Amino acid sequence: MSLPTRTLGTGSTALEVSAQGLGGMGMSMVYGTRNDEESTATLHRALELG
């Protein structure tokens, strides 16, 4: 099963992106103390997975 995609931009700089997103509120101090190292690792992993 693939996620729906959409195109952002035009021409040679256009990007095809999925409709899936990564919520970042839990990486802020909203829910208590934040862990920058863990948040950075999460973002890097999300980028690896696309």
Secondary structure in CASP SS format (residue, H / E / C, confidence):
PFRMAT SS
TARGET T0000
AUTHOR 0000-0000-0000
METHOD secondary structure of the structure
MODEL  1
M C 1.00
S C 1.00
L C 1.00
P C 1.00
T E 1.00
R E 1.00
T E 1.00
L E 1.00
G C 1.00
T C 1.00
G H 1.00
S H 1.00
T H 1.00
A C 1.00
L E 1.00
E E 1.00
V E 1.00
S E 1.00
A C 1.00
Q C 1.00
G C 1.00
L C 1.00
G C 1.00
G C 1.00
M H 1.00
G H 1.00
M H 1.00
S C 1.00
M C 1.00
V C 1.00
Y C 1.00
G C 1.00
T C 1.00
R C 1.00
N C 1.00
D H 1.00
E H 1.00
E H 1.00
S H 1.00
T H 1.00
A H 1.00
T H 1.00
L H 1.00
H H 1.00
R H 1.00
A H 1.00
L H 1.00
E H 1.00
L H 1.00
G C 1.00
END
